[in-house]
Amino acid sequence: MSASYYEILGVEVTATEEQIREAYRRLARQYHPDLNDSPAAKEHMQQINIAYRALMSRFH
């Protein structure tokens, strides 16, 4: 079963724009390939980016 965008970012369905942005920044610091040399970091960051763009699109 794949995780929802909310689960990927670790936010509630009712999350505000600021909460989504903060979650994205926190996860980016953890998984960005420039900061994390784990083989899975790039894939994690790609999923985080997709989730972030999808959730932020509801505000714009």
PDB file of N, CA, C and O in Angstrom:
ATOM      1  N   MET A   1       0.846  -1.182   0.000  1.00  0.00           N
ATOM      2  CA  MET A   1       0.000   0.000   0.000  1.00  0.00           C
ATOM      3  C   MET A   1       0.890   1.243   0.000  1.00  0.00           C
ATOM      4  O   MET A   1       1.825   1.344   0.795  1.00  0.00           O
ATOM      5  N   SER A   2       0.603   2.162  -0.871  1.00  0.00           N
ATOM      6  CA  SER A   2       1.418   3.368  -0.923  1.00  0.00           C
ATOM      7  C   SER A   2       0.881   4.409   0.059  1.00  0.00           C
ATOM      8  O   SER A   2      -0.308   4.436   0.378  1.00  0.00           O
ATOM      9  N   ALA A   3       1.766   5.238   0.515  1.00  0.00           N
ATOM     10  CA  ALA A   3       1.405   6.274   1.473  1.00  0.00           C
ATOM     11  C   ALA A   3       0.760   7.451   0.752  1.00  0.00           C
ATOM     12  O   ALA A   3       1.072   7.742  -0.403  1.00  0.00           O
ATOM     13  N   SER A   4      -0.142   8.118   1.454  1.00  0.00           N
ATOM     14  CA  SER A   4      -0.752   9.317   0.888  1.00  0.00           C
ATOM     15  C   SER A   4       0.246  10.467   0.976  1.00  0.00           C
ATOM     16  O   SER A   4       1.251  10.378   1.680  1.00  0.00           O
ATOM     17  N   TYR A   5      -0.038  11.526   0.267  1.00  0.00           N
ATOM     18  CA  TYR A   5       0.827  12.698   0.322  1.00  0.00           C
ATOM     19  C   TYR A   5       0.920  13.228   1.751  1.00  0.00           C
ATOM     20  O   TYR A   5       1.982  13.675   2.184  1.00  0.00           O
ATOM     21  N   TYR A   6      -0.187  13.179   2.474  1.00  0.00           N
ATOM     22  CA  TYR A   6      -0.192  13.645   3.857  1.00  0.00           C
ATOM     23  C   TYR A   6       0.712  12.773   4.724  1.00  0.00           C
ATOM     24  O   TYR A   6       1.450  13.279   5.570  1.00  0.00           O
ATOM     25  N   GLU A   7       0.652  11.477   4.509  1.00  0.00           N
ATOM     26  CA  GLU A   7       1.503  10.552   5.270  1.00  0.00           C
ATOM     27  C   GLU A   7       2.974  10.757   4.936  1.00  0.00           C
ATOM     28  O   GLU A   7       3.825  10.707   5.823  1.00  0.00           O
ATOM     29  N   ILE A   8       3.274  10.986   3.671  1.00  0.00           N
ATOM     30  CA  ILE A   8       4.665  11.199   3.265  1.00  0.00           C
ATOM     31  C   ILE A   8       5.252  12.399   4.000  1.00  0.00           C
ATOM     32  O   ILE A   8       6.388  12.351   4.471  1.00  0.00           O
ATOM     33  N   LEU A   9       4.475  13.473   4.094  1.00  0.00           N
ATOM     34  CA  LEU A   9       4.968  14.676   4.764  1.00  0.00           C
ATOM     35  C   LEU A   9       4.724  14.648   6.267  1.00  0.00           C
ATOM     36  O   LEU A   9       5.254  15.487   6.995  1.00  0.00           O
ATOM     37  N   GLY A  10       3.932  13.696   6.738  1.00  0.00           N
ATOM     38  CA  GLY A  10       3.670  13.593   8.168  1.00  0.00           C
ATOM     39  C   GLY A  10       2.783  14.694   8.700  1.00  0.00           C
ATOM     40  O   GLY A  10       2.977  15.170   9.818  1.00  0.00           O
ATOM     41  N   VAL A  11       1.800  15.107   7.896  1.00  0.00           N
ATOM     42  CA  VAL A  11       0.872  16.162   8.312  1.00  0.00           C
ATOM     43  C   VAL A  11      -0.558  15.635   8.271  1.00  0.00           C
ATOM     44  O   VAL A  11      -0.850  14.632   7.619  1.00  0.00           O
ATOM     45  N   GLU A  12      -1.431  16.324   8.971  1.00  0.00           N
ATOM     46  CA  GLU A  12      -2.851  15.986   8.976  1.00  0.00           C
ATOM     47  C   GLU A  12      -3.511  16.483   7.687  1.00  0.00           C
ATOM     48  O   GLU A  12      -2.981  17.358   7.002  1.00  0.00           O
ATOM     49  N   VAL A  13      -4.654  15.923   7.374  1.00  0.00           N
ATOM     50  CA  VAL A  13      -5.419  16.341   6.189  1.00  0.00           C
ATOM     51  C   VAL A  13      -5.815  17.814   6.309  1.00  0.00           C
ATOM     52  O   VAL A  13      -5.994  18.495   5.299  1.00  0.00           O
ATOM     53  N   THR A  14      -5.947  18.295   7.522  1.00  0.00           N
ATOM     54  CA  THR A  14      -6.348  19.681   7.764  1.00  0.00           C
ATOM     55  C   THR A  14      -5.158  20.633   7.882  1.00  0.00           C
ATOM     56  O   THR A  14      -5.328  21.776   8.305  1.00  0.00           O
ATOM     57  N   ALA A  15      -3.969  20.184   7.518  1.00  0.00           N
ATOM     58  CA  ALA A  15      -2.751  20.995   7.671  1.00  0.00           C
ATOM     59  C   ALA A  15      -2.850  22.299   6.894  1.00  0.00           C
ATOM     60  O   ALA A  15      -3.396  22.358   5.793  1.00  0.00           O
ATOM     61  N   THR A  16      -2.309  23.330   7.501  1.00  0.00           N
ATOM     62  CA  THR A  16      -2.259  24.637   6.848  1.00  0.00           C
ATOM     63  C   THR A  16      -1.080  24.685   5.876  1.00  0.00           C
ATOM     64  O   THR A  16      -0.222  23.803   5.863  1.00  0.00           O
ATOM     65  N   GLU A  17      -1.067  25.730   5.075  1.00  0.00           N
ATOM     66  CA  GLU A  17       0.035  25.930   4.137  1.00  0.00           C
ATOM     67  C   GLU A  17       1.367  25.994   4.891  1.00  0.00           C
ATOM     68  O   GLU A  17       2.355  25.399   4.460  1.00  0.00           O
ATOM     69  N   GLU A  18       1.392  26.704   5.998  1.00  0.00           N
ATOM     70  CA  GLU A  18       2.622  26.833   6.785  1.00  0.00           C
ATOM     71  C   GLU A  18       3.052  25.491   7.384  1.00  0.00           C
ATOM     72  O   GLU A  18       4.245  25.186   7.406  1.00  0.00           O
ATOM     73  N   GLN A  19       2.114  24.696   7.862  1.00  0.00           N
ATOM     74  CA  GLN A  19       2.453  23.383   8.420  1.00  0.00           C
ATOM     75  C   GLN A  19       3.043  22.464   7.350  1.00  0.00           C
ATOM     76  O   GLN A  19       3.984  21.716   7.617  1.00  0.00           O
ATOM     77  N   ILE A  20       2.493  22.524   6.155  1.00  0.00           N
ATOM     78  CA  ILE A  20       3.008  21.715   5.046  1.00  0.00           C
ATOM     79  C   ILE A  20       4.414  22.175   4.684  1.00  0.00           C
ATOM     80  O   ILE A  20       5.302  21.353   4.461  1.00  0.00           O
ATOM     81  N   ARG A  21       4.613  23.479   4.626  1.00  0.00           N
ATOM     82  CA  ARG A  21       5.929  24.031   4.299  1.00  0.00           C
ATOM     83  C   ARG A  21       6.963  23.635   5.359  1.00  0.00           C
ATOM     84  O   ARG A  21       8.085  23.260   5.016  1.00  0.00           O
ATOM     85  N   GLU A  22       6.598  23.714   6.628  1.00  0.00           N
ATOM     86  CA  GLU A  22       7.517  23.337   7.709  1.00  0.00           C
ATOM     87  C   GLU A  22       7.866  21.853   7.642  1.00  0.00           C
ATOM     88  O   GLU A  22       9.022  21.478   7.841  1.00  0.00           O
ATOM     89  N   ALA A  23       6.880  21.011   7.365  1.00  0.00           N
ATOM     90  CA  ALA A  23       7.128  19.569   7.257  1.00  0.00           C
ATOM     91  C   ALA A  23       8.066  19.285   6.088  1.00  0.00           C
ATOM     92  O   ALA A  23       8.972  18.458   6.199  1.00  0.00           O
ATOM     93  N   TYR A  24       7.848  19.965   4.981  1.00  0.00           N
ATOM     94  CA  TYR A  24       8.713  19.786   3.812  1.00  0.00           C
ATOM     95  C   TYR A  24      10.155  20.162   4.148  1.00  0.00           C
ATOM     96  O   TYR A  24      11.084  19.419   3.832  1.00  0.00           O
ATOM     97  N   ARG A  25      10.334  21.297   4.777  1.00  0.00           N
ATOM     98  CA  ARG A  25      11.688  21.746   5.117  1.00  0.00           C
ATOM     99  C   ARG A  25      12.377  20.772   6.068  1.00  0.00           C
ATOM    100  O   ARG A  25      13.562  20.477   5.913  1.00  0.00           O
ATOM    101  N   ARG A  26      11.634  20.279   7.044  1.00  0.00           N
ATOM    102  CA  ARG A  26      12.193  19.322   8.006  1.00  0.00           C
ATOM    103  C   ARG A  26      12.648  18.056   7.291  1.00  0.00           C
ATOM    104  O   ARG A  26      13.748  17.560   7.531  1.00  0.00           O
ATOM    105  N   LEU A  27      11.797  17.539   6.415  1.00  0.00           N
ATOM    106  CA  LEU A  27      12.135  16.316   5.690  1.00  0.00           C
ATOM    107  C   LEU A  27      13.251  16.541   4.675  1.00  0.00           C
ATOM    108  O   LEU A  27      14.085  15.662   4.457  1.00  0.00           O
ATOM    109  N   ALA A  28      13.265  17.711   4.062  1.00  0.00           N
ATOM    110  CA  ALA A  28      14.328  18.016   3.097  1.00  0.00           C
ATOM    111  C   ALA A  28      15.688  18.033   3.785  1.00  0.00           C
ATOM    112  O   ALA A  28      16.676  17.562   3.221  1.00  0.00           O
ATOM    113  N   ARG A  29      15.743  18.571   4.995  1.00  0.00           N
ATOM    114  CA  ARG A  29      17.007  18.566   5.742  1.00  0.00           C
ATOM    115  C   ARG A  29      17.439  17.141   6.082  1.00  0.00           C
ATOM    116  O   ARG A  29      18.630  16.853   6.191  1.00  0.00           O
ATOM    117  N   GLN A  30      16.475  16.270   6.245  1.00  0.00           N
ATOM    118  CA  GLN A  30      16.779  14.885   6.609  1.00  0.00           C
ATOM    119  C   GLN A  30      17.149  14.027   5.399  1.00  0.00           C
ATOM    120  O   GLN A  30      18.044  13.187   5.489  1.00  0.00           O
ATOM    121  N   TYR A  31      16.467  14.232   4.266  1.00  0.00           N
ATOM    122  CA  TYR A  31      16.611  13.314   3.135  1.00  0.00           C
ATOM    123  C   TYR A  31      17.275  13.885   1.887  1.00  0.00           C
ATOM    124  O   TYR A  31      17.520  13.138   0.940  1.00  0.00           O
ATOM    125  N   HIS A  32      17.575  15.173   1.851  1.00  0.00           N
ATOM    126  CA  HIS A  32      18.173  15.733   0.638  1.00  0.00           C
ATOM    127  C   HIS A  32      19.475  15.000   0.331  1.00  0.00           C
ATOM    128  O   HIS A  32      20.324  14.854   1.211  1.00  0.00           O
ATOM    129  N   PRO A  33      19.641  14.540  -0.905  1.00  0.00           N
ATOM    130  CA  PRO A  33      20.839  13.763  -1.263  1.00  0.00           C
ATOM    131  C   PRO A  33      22.161  14.495  -1.020  1.00  0.00           C
ATOM    132  O   PRO A  33      23.190  13.849  -0.825  1.00  0.00           O
ATOM    133  N   ASP A  34      22.150  15.813  -1.029  1.00  0.00           N
ATOM    134  CA  ASP A  34      23.376  16.559  -0.735  1.00  0.00           C
ATOM    135  C   ASP A  34      23.752  16.471   0.744  1.00  0.00           C
ATOM    136  O   ASP A  34      24.907  16.684   1.113  1.00  0.00           O
ATOM    137  N   LEU A  35      22.763  16.155   1.586  1.00  0.00           N
ATOM    138  CA  LEU A  35      22.995  16.088   3.026  1.00  0.00           C
ATOM    139  C   LEU A  35      22.946  14.670   3.570  1.00  0.00           C
ATOM    140  O   LEU A  35      23.383  14.421   4.694  1.00  0.00           O
ATOM    141  N   ASN A  36      22.425  13.748   2.793  1.00  0.00           N
ATOM    142  CA  ASN A  36      22.244  12.367   3.238  1.00  0.00           C
ATOM    143  C   ASN A  36      22.794  11.452   2.150  1.00  0.00           C
ATOM    144  O   ASN A  36      22.282  11.431   1.031  1.00  0.00           O
ATOM    145  N   ASP A  37      23.822  10.708   2.478  1.00  0.00           N
ATOM    146  CA  ASP A  37      24.435   9.853   1.457  1.00  0.00           C
ATOM    147  C   ASP A  37      23.859   8.443   1.420  1.00  0.00           C
ATOM    148  O   ASP A  37      24.448   7.547   0.816  1.00  0.00           O
ATOM    149  N   SER A  38      22.721   8.246   2.058  1.00  0.00           N
ATOM    150  CA  SER A  38      22.029   6.963   2.002  1.00  0.00           C
ATOM    151  C   SER A  38      21.570   6.698   0.568  1.00  0.00           C
ATOM    152  O   SER A  38      21.122   7.620  -0.115  1.00  0.00           O
ATOM    153  N   PRO A  39      21.674   5.456   0.107  1.00  0.00           N
ATOM    154  CA  PRO A  39      21.218   5.137  -1.255  1.00  0.00           C
ATOM    155  C   PRO A  39      19.737   5.450  -1.489  1.00  0.00           C
ATOM    156  O   PRO A  39      19.336   5.718  -2.622  1.00  0.00           O
ATOM    157  N   ALA A  40      18.928   5.419  -0.441  1.00  0.00           N
ATOM    158  CA  ALA A  40      17.495   5.664  -0.592  1.00  0.00           C
ATOM    159  C   ALA A  40      17.124   7.140  -0.492  1.00  0.00           C
ATOM    160  O   ALA A  40      15.972   7.497  -0.739  1.00  0.00           O
ATOM    161  N   ALA A  41      18.060   7.994  -0.141  1.00  0.00           N
ATOM    162  CA  ALA A  41      17.753   9.408   0.084  1.00  0.00           C
ATOM    163  C   ALA A  41      17.164  10.077  -1.153  1.00  0.00           C
ATOM    164  O   ALA A  41      16.205  10.841  -1.046  1.00  0.00           O
ATOM    165  N   LYS A  42      17.729   9.798  -2.323  1.00  0.00           N
ATOM    166  CA  LYS A  42      17.232  10.434  -3.554  1.00  0.00           C
ATOM    167  C   LYS A  42      15.775  10.061  -3.800  1.00  0.00           C
ATOM    168  O   LYS A  42      14.962  10.927  -4.124  1.00  0.00           O
ATOM    169  N   GLU A  43      15.437   8.783  -3.651  1.00  0.00           N
ATOM    170  CA  GLU A  43      14.057   8.340  -3.859  1.00  0.00           C
ATOM    171  C   GLU A  43      13.117   8.963  -2.831  1.00  0.00           C
ATOM    172  O   GLU A  43      12.015   9.391  -3.174  1.00  0.00           O
ATOM    173  N   HIS A  44      13.550   9.014  -1.578  1.00  0.00           N
ATOM    174  CA  HIS A  44      12.732   9.649  -0.538  1.00  0.00           C
ATOM    175  C   HIS A  44      12.470  11.105  -0.899  1.00  0.00           C
ATOM    176  O   HIS A  44      11.338  11.580  -0.803  1.00  0.00           O
ATOM    177  N   MET A  45      13.510  11.807  -1.312  1.00  0.00           N
ATOM    178  CA  MET A  45      13.362  13.221  -1.635  1.00  0.00           C
ATOM    179  C   MET A  45      12.437  13.426  -2.826  1.00  0.00           C
ATOM    180  O   MET A  45      11.676  14.393  -2.854  1.00  0.00           O
ATOM    181  N   GLN A  46      12.489  12.542  -3.800  1.00  0.00           N
ATOM    182  CA  GLN A  46      11.581  12.647  -4.943  1.00  0.00           C
ATOM    183  C   GLN A  46      10.130  12.518  -4.487  1.00  0.00           C
ATOM    184  O   GLN A  46       9.272  13.276  -4.939  1.00  0.00           O
ATOM    185  N   GLN A  47       9.848  11.574  -3.603  1.00  0.00           N
ATOM    186  CA  GLN A  47       8.489  11.394  -3.092  1.00  0.00           C
ATOM    187  C   GLN A  47       8.053  12.595  -2.259  1.00  0.00           C
ATOM    188  O   GLN A  47       6.902  13.023  -2.337  1.00  0.00           O
ATOM    189  N   ILE A  48       8.959  13.130  -1.474  1.00  0.00           N
ATOM    190  CA  ILE A  48       8.668  14.313  -0.663  1.00  0.00           C
ATOM    191  C   ILE A  48       8.339  15.493  -1.571  1.00  0.00           C
ATOM    192  O   ILE A  48       7.389  16.228  -1.304  1.00  0.00           O
ATOM    193  N   ASN A  49       9.105  15.685  -2.636  1.00  0.00           N
ATOM    194  CA  ASN A  49       8.850  16.786  -3.577  1.00  0.00           C
ATOM    195  C   ASN A  49       7.497  16.644  -4.259  1.00  0.00           C
ATOM    196  O   ASN A  49       6.769  17.626  -4.402  1.00  0.00           O
ATOM    197  N   ILE A  50       7.157  15.441  -4.678  1.00  0.00           N
ATOM    198  CA  ILE A  50       5.862  15.201  -5.327  1.00  0.00           C
ATOM    199  C   ILE A  50       4.725  15.513  -4.365  1.00  0.00           C
ATOM    200  O   ILE A  50       3.764  16.190  -4.731  1.00  0.00           O
ATOM    201  N   ALA A  51       4.834  15.022  -3.140  1.00  0.00           N
ATOM    202  CA  ALA A  51       3.794  15.253  -2.137  1.00  0.00           C
ATOM    203  C   ALA A  51       3.663  16.740  -1.831  1.00  0.00           C
ATOM    204  O   ALA A  51       2.551  17.259  -1.737  1.00  0.00           O
ATOM    205  N   TYR A  52       4.773  17.415  -1.679  1.00  0.00           N
ATOM    206  CA  TYR A  52       4.757  18.848  -1.367  1.00  0.00           C
ATOM    207  C   TYR A  52       4.066  19.642  -2.472  1.00  0.00           C
ATOM    208  O   TYR A  52       3.194  20.465  -2.195  1.00  0.00           O
ATOM    209  N   ARG A  53       4.453  19.398  -3.715  1.00  0.00           N
ATOM    210  CA  ARG A  53       3.833  20.125  -4.836  1.00  0.00           C
ATOM    211  C   ARG A  53       2.331  19.860  -4.901  1.00  0.00           C
ATOM    212  O   ARG A  53       1.545  20.781  -5.124  1.00  0.00           O
ATOM    213  N   ALA A  54       1.935  18.610  -4.708  1.00  0.00           N
ATOM    214  CA  ALA A  54       0.516  18.258  -4.789  1.00  0.00           C
ATOM    215  C   ALA A  54      -0.286  18.946  -3.687  1.00  0.00           C
ATOM    216  O   ALA A  54      -1.358  19.494  -3.945  1.00  0.00           O
ATOM    217  N   LEU A  55       0.228  18.920  -2.468  1.00  0.00           N
ATOM    218  CA  LEU A  55      -0.516  19.518  -1.360  1.00  0.00           C
ATOM    219  C   LEU A  55      -0.516  21.039  -1.421  1.00  0.00           C
ATOM    220  O   LEU A  55      -1.509  21.669  -1.060  1.00  0.00           O
ATOM    221  N   MET A  56       0.567  21.629  -1.864  1.00  0.00           N
ATOM    222  CA  MET A  56       0.613  23.089  -1.951  1.00  0.00           C
ATOM    223  C   MET A  56      -0.253  23.618  -3.085  1.00  0.00           C
ATOM    224  O   MET A  56      -0.662  24.779  -3.056  1.00  0.00           O
ATOM    225  N   SER A  57      -0.538  22.796  -4.074  1.00  0.00           N
ATOM    226  CA  SER A  57      -1.351  23.254  -5.205  1.00  0.00           C
ATOM    227  C   SER A  57      -2.765  23.627  -4.772  1.00  0.00           C
ATOM    228  O   SER A  57      -3.431  24.406  -5.454  1.00  0.00           O
ATOM    229  N   ARG A  58      -3.227  23.091  -3.667  1.00  0.00           N
ATOM    230  CA  ARG A  58      -4.581  23.431  -3.212  1.00  0.00           C
ATOM    231  C   ARG A  58      -4.666  24.850  -2.657  1.00  0.00           C
ATOM    232  O   ARG A  58      -5.763  25.379  -2.486  1.00  0.00           O
ATOM    233  N   PHE A  59      -3.530  25.466  -2.377  1.00  0.00           N
ATOM    234  CA  PHE A  59      -3.504  26.823  -1.839  1.00  0.00           C
ATOM    235  C   PHE A  59      -3.298  27.877  -2.923  1.00  0.00           C
ATOM    236  O   PHE A  59      -3.429  29.070  -2.650  1.00  0.00           O
ATOM    237  N   HIS A  60      -2.983  27.461  -4.133  1.00  0.00           N
ATOM    238  CA  HIS A  60      -2.660  28.427  -5.193  1.00  0.00           C
ATOM    239  C   HIS A  60      -3.545  28.250  -6.388  1.00  0.00           C
ATOM    240  O   HIS A  60      -3.408  28.980  -7.370  1.00  0.00           O
TER     241      HIS A  60
END
